[in-house]
Amino acid sequence: MNIIEMLAQEMGIPVKQVENTVALLDEGNTVPFIARYRKEVTGGLDDTVLRTLTDKLTYLRSLEQRKEEVRGLIQGLGVMTEEIDAAITAATTITEVDDIYRPYRPKRKTRASVARERGLEPLAQLLLEQKTAYTPDLDTAADAFISEEQGVPDRTAALQGARDIIAEIVSDNADYRKRIRQLTFAYGTISSKKVPDAADENGVYEIYYDFCEPLKALPGHRILAINRGEREDVLKVSIAVEADIVLNELFYQVVIDTKSPAFRHVAAAVCDSYDRLIAPSIEREIRTGLFDEASEGAIKVFSENLKNLLMQATLKGKTVLGYDPGYRTGCKLAVVDKTGMVLDTAVIYPTKPREDIQGSRRIVSGLIQKYHIDVIAIGNGTASAESEMFIADLLRDLGTDTKYIIVSEAGASVYSASKQGAEEFPDFDVTQRSAVSIARRLQDPLAELVKIDPKSIGVGQYQHDMKEARLDEALQGVVEDCVNSVGVDVNTASYSLLSYISGINLTAAKNIVKYRDENGEFTSRAQLTKVPRIGAKAYEQCAGFLRVPDAGEILDNTGVHPESYKPAKALLAQFGYTDVDVREGKLQDLRRRVTDCGAAQVAAQLGIGEPTLLDIVAELEKPGRDIRDDLPKPQLRERVIELSDLEPGMTMTGTVRNVIDFGAFVDIGVHQDGLVHISEICDKFIKHPSEALSVGDIVTVKIKSVDVAKKRIGLTMKGF
C-alpha cells in the first residue's frame, strides 16, 4: 500500500481526491489557497482537513525515509533477509522500524557485548536450544569456556555471561517489544508520589501526591500536569504493570521446554531481560507516547480556542480609549479613532499610591468630550478592579453614552516590548503601546493579535509543556487560516497581518508596506506584481485574499480570484448586472436566479466548477464583506460587580474566555473568571467541553459556589 492509499484509508477520503490534493501541495500551493480556490480538485476539503492531511503526509514520508535508511544499514551489514525486509515494509510507525533495527544498531558497551567479547555466545546459543538432554551436560559444557585470559574465571561466570547475551537477544526482539508495549498500556498504571521535602507552596500538585490511574484511562491534561510536577522535582512518577502478565507472555514466546536443563538459565535471562532492559525502555517509550498524544490533544484545544478568539466580532466605527491600568507608574491612556489611528495619549494616577482621583477625572472627561469616545477598553491586569470602579463612577456622573469593557491584555506587554512595537510607535514607552494594543484589539482582534506570539495570548492549556516547534507550527497554521478566511485590506494592513496571507512571507510583507509608503495606496491587485518578491506564483497564492477597497475594478474588493474575473463578469452579463450594481449591493436576486437556471448548467456555460460559481455568487452579493460581522458583539458594561456581590443561585451572562479539557472559564465581570466544570456544561454527556462551548461565546450561567478568600467561582450552565 503506497502513501496515497494509506492516507485515503486513514482519513476516509477517495484515493483520487488525496492524490490530487498531494499534487497541489507538492506544487507549492498553500493550504488556504487550496481550500478556497481549488475545491473542484480536492472535492471541497476545508483547511482543517487539509492541515491534518498535510501532517499525516509529512509523517508517512518520514516513515518511508526511515524505512529506507534502516534497509540500507542492515544491507550494509550483510544480514538482510526476506523476513526482515517484509517486517520493515509492514511497519506502520517509526518506533516499529527502530525496533527492527535495534539488534543491528551499534551499541555502547553492555554486559552482553562484554560476554560476546569473552567468547560466550556459543554457550548462550546452546542454552537457547533448550534441549531435553545435553551431552556433555551443561555444567561440563560451560567449563569449556573458562579462561582467565578471557576474563571468565569459573563456570558461574561463564553461565552468567551467556544469560546476559540471552537477555539482550530477548530485549532486541521487535515482536516481543511490540507485544509488551501493548500489554503494558492495556494493563499498566501510572503513579506519582510527592518527593519528600519538595516545595509546592500553593499545593498546585496536591492531587498528584498519592496518585494512581490506569494508563489507558489517563486524560491528556493529567499527563501534562504530572510531567510538569516531575520536571519541577515535586513528583516522582513511575509506570507499573503486574510482572506476571508480561513474563507469562515472554515465557510463552521464548521458553521451549520447562523440563530442559537449560530452563532455569533461560528463565533467569528472560526475567533479567524484562527487569533490566525492556521495562525501563518500554516505560520511556510509553511516557513519550502519552506525552505526544497529550500534546497533540492540548494543541488541538489551543488551536480551536485561538481560532475562536481571533475570529471574534470586530467593533467597527467606534472611537476607543485604551486604558492600561497600573499603580506606581500610573494608568496609560491612548485614544484610537475608528480606523485605528492614535489621536492622543495621556497618563493618569487614580490608583495607589498617588490616588489623584480629581485630576484623573478631569483628564478622562476631557478626552471623552474632545474625541467623542464611544467605548473605554480597560486592560484586565494589575489595578484593573480599581480602574473599572473609577471609570464606572465617572461615566455615571457624566451621564454620557460612553460604555466600557474589560479587555484581556494577555500578550500586550509582549507586543509593547517587541521590535515591531518599537517600529510602530518609536516615541511611545512600552505601557503607552500597551494602551494602544488594548484599544485596537477591541476594534479588530485579528489585526492586532497577529502581532503577538500566539503562545502569549492566554487561551492555551499547559502550552509551556509541549513541543515548542510543533505548537508553533500548529498555531501559525491557525492564524494563517483565520487571516485568509477574513481577507486583508492591502492599503491598511500591518506587515504582521500581511505576512500571514497565503504566499507572502515576512520579507514580501515588509516590501508591500514599503512600496505603499513610497508610492501611495494600491489602486489594483495587479499592482502587487510590481512589489519585490511578489512573483507570479506568490501573486497567484495571495491575490484572492487581498482587498483593494477603492480600486476601479470592483472585483479587487472581493474574494473572487483574478483567475476567475472573466467568468465572474460573464455571469454578471448573463443576468443583466453591472459593476455599479455590485458596488451598490443590488445583487440580492443573483443566487435565486442562478438556482432557477440550475447552478451546474450555469457553471458549465461559464467553464468553471459549481463550487467556484457558488463562491463567486457569495462574493458578488456582498463585496468587501467581513465574515465576522454576523458574530455577537462584545458585551459593554455600565456598572461594577464585585466578587463579594455574588451569591449561589444568581443568574448572569458571561463570555467564554478559555476552553480546556476539564471545563471552561467564563468572564462574568468580576475580575475573576468562573469555572464551569465539564459536568456542569449541559445535561447530556460530552467527552470534551469544546463540543458545547467556544472561546467568545456569550453564555448564561448560574453561580454554584463562591470562595472569596481563594477567589474561586463555581458556575453551572445546566437548566438553561
N, C-alpha and C positions, 0 to 999 in steps of 0.2 A: 504494500500500500504506500503510495507516494504522499508527499506533504499535502498536496491539494486535496487528495481523498481523505486524509486524516483530519484536516480542517473541516471539510464538509461533514464528515461523520460526527465530529465532536460538537460542532455548532448547529447541526441540523439544517444546513444550507445546501442547496443543489451544487454539485461539483462545478458545473459551468459558471455559476454565479461566483463561486470562490475563485475559480481560475481567472475570470475577468477582473475581479477586484484586485487580486495579487498582481496581475499585469499592470493595472493602473498605479499601484503603489510602487512597483519596480521601475516605472517610467518617471518617478519623481513627483507624482501628484500628491498633494496634501490631503489629509482626512477631511477637512471642511470642504475643500473643492470637490472631492469625490462625492461626499454626502449630498451636496447641494446641486451640482451640475452634471453628474454622471449617473443619475438614477436609473436610466434605461439600461446602462451597462451592468450595474450592481444589483438590479432588482429592487432598488429603493432602500438599501441598507442605510440606517442612520449612523450618526457619528459615534454613538456609544458602541454599537455592534462592530463598526469599523475599527475602533481602537482595540476592542477585545480581540478581533481577528488579527490585527497587527501584532499585538503582544504574543498571541499564540504562534503566529508565523515566525516571529523572532526566536521564540523558544525552540520550535521544531527545527529551525535551521541550525541553531546552536547544537541541538541534539545530534543532527546529522553530521555536523562538523566534528563533534566529539567522537562519534562512531568511527569516522574515517581516521581520526588521529589514533584511536585505540587499535584499529585494524592494522595501521601502518606499524605501530610499536610492536604488536605481537608478531606480525610477519617478519619484522626486523630481527626478532629473537629466534625465528625459525621454528616456532611451536604452534603456528596456526593450524587448526583442524576445521573440518566441516561443521562439527558441533559448536565450536567457539564462534565461528562466523555466523551460524544460524542464530545463536544466542544474542550476539550483538545486533543482528538485524531485527530480532523480535523485541529488543529492549524498548520500553516506552518512556523511560526517564533517564536523565544524565546519571542519577545515582545508580541505576541498574547497570549502566555501561561501566561506570567506575568499579562496581563490584566484580564485574567480569575481568577487568584489568588488574584487580588487586593482587592475584597470585604472581603476576609478572612484573609488578611495579618495583623499581629499585627500592630496597628497604634500608633503613638505618640499622645499625647493629641490634639484633634481638637475641633472645635466648635460643630461638630456633636456628638463626643464622650461625651462631657460635657452635651449636651442636652439629650443624652440617659441615662446618669447617673442621670439626674434630672427627669427621668421617662416620657419623652415626645415622645417616639417612637410610642405609640398607637395613639397619636394625629397626628403624621406625616403620619401614615398608613391611618388614617381616611381622611386626606386631599387627599392622593393619590388615594383613591377610587373615588373621583370626582363625588359624587352623584348629581343627579339633584336637590334633596332637602334633607336637614338634619333635623332630629328630635331627640333631640332638635337642634336648629340652631347652626352654627359653633361657634359663639361667646359664647353661653352658654356652648357648649361642651368644648371650650378652658378654660372657667372659672374653670372647674373641675380639671384642672392641676395646678392651682395657689397654691403655697406653699412657704411660707417664709423659711421654714426649708430646702426645696429642692433648694432654690435659684431661684424660679420662682415667682417674686413679683406681677405680674399682667398678664392680658390677652395678652398684646403686647409681653411680654417676652415669654409666652408660645407658641404663634404662630411663633415668630422668631426662637425659638429653633426647632420647628417642620420643619420650612423651611430649617434650617441648615442640619437637618437629610436628608430631601429630596434631597438637593443639593449634599450631599455626595453619596447618593444612585445613583443618575444620573451619577455622576462622576465615580463611580466604575463600571458602566455597560460596559462590554468588547465590546459589539456590537456597543454601542454609540461611544465609543472612537475610534474604528476602522474606523467608518464612518466619524467622524470628522477629523481624521488624513488624510483620503483620500480627503475630501473636502478642507482642509487647503492647502494640497500640490497642488491640482488641481487649486485652485483659489487664493491662497495666494501670497504675495510678501515678499521679504526680503529687508530691507532698512538699510542704515548706514549713520550716521552723524558724523562730526568731533566733538570730545569733546572740548568744549571751552578751549582755552589756552593750549591745548595739544601740546607737542613738536614733530614736524615732519620736521626736518630741511631740509632734501633733498626732501621733497614732495613725499615720497615713496607711500603714500596712498592717494594722491591728488584726484585721480579719484573716490575715495570712500567717499569723504567729503559730498557729497549730492547724494547718490546713491540709486536706487530702481529698482528691476528687479523681474519678476515672478519666483517663486521658481522652477517651472518645467523647466525653460529655463536657469538656472544658471549653468555655466560651473564649473568644479571642481577647476581650478586654482583660480577663483574668491572667491570661498568658503574658500579656504585655506588662501588667502590673507586677506579677511575680518576677519577671525578668528584671524589671527596674529595681525592685526591692533587693534582688540578689546583687545587682550591679552596684548598688549603694551600700552593700555589706550589712544590710538589715536582715536579710533572709538567707537561709541555707536551703537549697532546692534539690530534690532528687526524684528519680523515676524508679518505680519498683514493680515487679511482676512476680507472681508465685514461681519460684525456680522450677518446681516440678512440671509446670506447663511447658516451659521451654526445653528442659532437659529430656522430658519424655519424647518430644519431637526430635531432638538431636540424636538420642539413643536409637530411635526408630530408623533414622537415616544412616547412622554410622555403624552401629553395632550389628554384627552379623550373627554371632553365636555367643550367648551368655555362658555356655559351658566351655568355651575355649580358654586355655591357659592365659591367653593374651587379654581376656576380657577386663581383668582388673586394671591393666595398664591403659587400655583404650578408654575405659570408663573414666579413669582418673584424668586422662588427657582431655576428654570431652568436657568434663566439669571445669577443669582449669581453663580450657579454651573459652568457655562461656563467661566464667567469672572474671578472668583477667583480660581477655581480648575482645570478646564480642559484646558483652553487656555495656561496658563503658562507651564503646563505639556506637552501638545502637542508641544509647541514651542521648549522645550528642546529636546523632542524625535526627532522632525523633524531635528533640527540642528545637533543632534548627528548622525542621519541617513545620512544627507547631508555630514557631515564630514567623516563618514566611507566610503561613496561611493566615495567622492573626494580623500580620502587617497588611496583607492584601485586603482583608476584611475592613481594617481600620482605614486604609487608603480609600476604599470604596465609599465608606461613610463620609470621610473627609471630603472626597471629591463631590459627592452629592450635596453636602452642606455648602461647600464653596460655590457650586453652580447655582444653588438657590439664593445664596447671598448676593452673588454678582448680578443675578437676573432680577433683583428686586425692582419694584417700580421706581421711576425717577420722580423728582419733584420739580417739574419744569415751570418756567415762567414765574419763579419766586426769587425775591431778593432775600438772601440768608445772612444772618450774623453768626459766624462761627465763634464758639466760646470754649477755650481750652482752660479748664479750672486749675487752680494752683493755690498754694499757701504763701510761702515766703516771697517768691518771685512774682506773685500776683496772677491774675487771670488775664490771658491774652485774648484779644478780640480781633476778628477780621470780617469786614463787610464784603460780601461777594455778590455781584449782580446776577441777573437772570442768565447770562452767558458764561458765568464762572469767573469773570474778571474781578480782581481785587480792587475795591474802591477806596478802602480806608482800613486802618488798623489802630488799635489802642490797647492800653493796659489799665486794669482796674484792680482795687485791693479790697473787695468786700469780705474777705475771709481773714482768719488769724494769720499773722499776729497784728496786722495794722487795722483791720476791720473798719475801713473808711467807707461806710455804707452810703452816706450822703454824697460824697464825691463820686462814688461808683454809679449811683443812681443818675446823677447829672450827665455823666458821660454816655451811659447806655441810652437814656431818654433822648439825648441829643442825636445819637446815631439812628435811633428808630425814626425820629421825626425827619431828619435830613435825608435819609435814604429810603424812607417808606419800607422798613423791614417787614417782611411777611412772616418769617419764621426765625427763631433763635435755636441753633443746634448746639446743645451742651454736651461736651465730651463726658463719658461715664467714668473717668478715672479719679485720681486724688482730688478731694474737695468738691466732687460732683454734687453731693447731697446739699451742702451749704449753698452752692451756686444755684441749684434748682430752686431752693427756698427763696433766695434773693431775687431771682428772675420772676418767679411766680408772684411774689408780693409786689414787685414793681409793675408788672403787667396789669395786675388787678387794680392798682392805684391809678394807672394811666387810663384805664378803660379803653384800651386800644384793641384792634382786631388781631394784633400780633399774637401768634401762638409760639409755643416752644416744644422741643422734642429732645429726648436723651438719645445721643448717637454713640454707638460703640467706637471708641477711639483706638481699638486694637490695631497695632501697626503704625499708628500715626507718628509716633516718635521714631520708628524705623525710617519712614519716609523723610521726616524732618531732618534727620542726621545723614541722609544719603547724599550721594553725589548728584543725583537728579534733583533732589530738593534744593540743594545749593545752586544748581544751574538755573532752576526755575525762579527762585527768589533769593538772589545773591545778597540782597540788602536786608533780609529778614533774619532774625535769630531762629533757633530751632522751634521754640514754642509758638512764635508767630506763624511759622509754616504749618505747625500742627493745627492751629485755629483755622487756617485756610483749608487744610485737608478735611477737617471735621465738617466744615460748611459744604465743601464740594461733594463729599461722599453722600450727603443727604440729597443733593441735586441730581447726581448721577453716580450711583455706587460703582458701576462697572468702570467708567472712565477714570475714577480716582483710585480704586482699589488695585487696578493693574499695575500701579506704581510701587506696590508693596509686595515683598516676598509672601506668597500665599500661606506659608507656614506661620506667619506672624499675624494673620487676620483673626485668629481666635475661634475657629469653628471646627477644630480637629479634636482628636482623641489620642493621647499618647503619641503625638506626631514626632516627638523628640526621641522616641524609642524605635522608630522604624528605620529601614534602609533609606538613607537620605537621597541617594541618586534615584531610586525607584519612586519615592514620594515626589521628588521634584518633577520627574518625567510625567507622572500621572496628573499632578496639579497644573503643570504647564499645559497639558492637553485640555484640561477643563477650561482654563482661561481662554485658550485658543478657540475652543468650540463656542464659548459664550460670546466673545468679541465678534466672531464671524457670523454668528446667528443674528446678532443685532445689526451689524454693519457700522461703518465709521465714516464720519464727515471728514474728508481728506483735508479740508481747509481749517479745521479747528482742533483736530486730534493731536495729542502729545505724541512724541516719538515712542513712549512706552506703549501706548494704545496701538499705534500703527505697527509696532514690532510683533504683535500677535496676529496680524492679518495674514491669511494664507499666502505663502510665497515671499513674504517680506521678513528679512532678518533685521537685527538691530542697526546694522550699518546702513541698509537701504532705508529704514525708517528715519534715521537721522538725516539722510540725504534728501528725503521728501520734505522734511521740515526746513532744511537749509535752502532748498530750491524755492519753497514757498516764501521764505523770508526775503530771498534775493529777487524774486520775480513776481511777487504778488500772488493772490489766490489762484488756484487751479480753476480753469473755465471748462475743462472737459476731462473725461477719463483718459482719452488718448494722449493727453499732455504728459501723463505719467511716464511714458516711454522715453521722455527727454531727461528723466532723472537718472543719474549714475547708479548702476547696479540693478536697474529695473529693465531686464532684457525681455525677450519675447515670452520665455517660459514663466518668469516671475509675473509679468503682466497678465498672462492667461490665468494664473492662480489667484491673483489679488483683485483684478478689476471688478468682479461682480460684488465684492464685499465693501468697496469704497464708494462713497456717495459724494456727488458734487451738486449741492442743492440749487445753485444759481446757474447751472450750465444751460447753454442754449439747447442741448439735446436732453429732453425730459427723461429719457431712459437712463441717463447718467445719475439720476437721483433715485433709482430703484435697484432691486436685486436682480434685474434682468442682466444676464451676462452679455457683453458686446458680441459674442459669437451668435447670440440669438436676437440681435436687433432687427435683422432682416425679417425673420418670421413674425416678430412682435409687431412690426409696422404693417406687415401683410395682414395680420389678424385685425388690427385697428381698421384698416381699409376695408376688409371684408364685411365688417359690421357697421361701417359708416362713421367711425370715430376719428377724431383728430388729436394732435398733440395738445391743443388747447383743452379739449375735453379731459384728457389725462391730468393736465396741470390743475384743472379746476375741480377734479374729483367727480366727474359726471359719467362714470362707467359702472354704476351700480347694477345695470342690467346685463353687463357683459357675460358674467358667469352663467346666468339663466339662458341667454341666447346661445352660448356655446353648448350648454347641456341639451337644449332643444334640438340643435343641429346634430348632436352626437359628438362628444369630445374626441373619440377615436377617429371619426371621419374628418373632423377639422384638423386634428394633428397630422393625419396622413396628407391632407391637402397642403399643409404648411411645410411638410418634410421634417417634422420633429416628432419626438415621442410624446405620448399622452402625459406623463409626469411633468415634462418640461412645459407643455402647454398650460397645465393647471397652475404651475408655479408662475408663469408669465401673467396669467389672468389675475392671480392674487396680488402680484406686484403692481399691475396697471390699475387695479381697483383702489389701492392706497399708496401712491408714490411717496417715498420718503417716510414710510410708516416705521414706527418703533414697536416691536412686538411686546415690549414691556408696558406699553400704555394701558393695556387691559388688566393689569395686575392691581391688587388692592394697594391704595396709597398708604404712606407711613402714618401712624397714629400720632396726631398732635395733641398737646396737653395744655391745660389751663390751671390746674391746681396740683398741689403736692400731696402725696400719700406716704406716710411713714410706716416702717416695719411694725412699729408698736400699734398702728391703727388696725392691723389685720386681726381677724378672728376666724376660727374654724367655722365653716358654713358660708362665708362670704363668697359671692359670685363676682368674678372680674373678667375683664377682657385683656389679653396679653399677646405678645409677639414671640414666636419661637425663635430663640437665639442660637441654639445648638442642639443637634440630634446625635445621640451616642448609643452605644449598644444596649445600655440598661434603662434608657428613658430619654427625656428631652428637658432642656432648660428653657423656661418661659419668663420673659420680662413682663412683669405686671406693674411696673412703675414705682418700685420702692428701693431701687439701687441694689437689689439683691435678687437675682433670678431664682425662681422657684423650680423645684424638680417634679416633673410628672413621671413617676416610675412606669416602666413598660406595662406593669399590671394595672395601672390606673388610666391608661390612654383610651381604651374603649372596652366595650362589654365582650367583644369576641376575642378569641385568641389570636395573637400576632407573634411572629417569630422575631421581628425587629421593629423598633419604633418608626423607622423610615417607611414602613408600609402604610402608616397613617398620618405622619407629620413630616413637614419640610421646613427648613430654615426660612423665616419670613412669613410663615402662616400666621394669620390673625385667628386666635382661638379663644373660646370661653372656658374658663376654669373655675373650680371651686377650691377654696382654701381647706386643706385637710388637716394641716398641723403647722404651728409656728413656734420656732425656738429663737427668741430674740437674742439670747446670750451667744449662741453659736451661729446666729444669722442664717438659719435654715428654714426654708419654706417648703412644705409638702403640698402638692397640688393633685387634683383629680379632674379628669375630663369625662368620667362616667356619668351617664344620665342626661347628657346634652345632645 
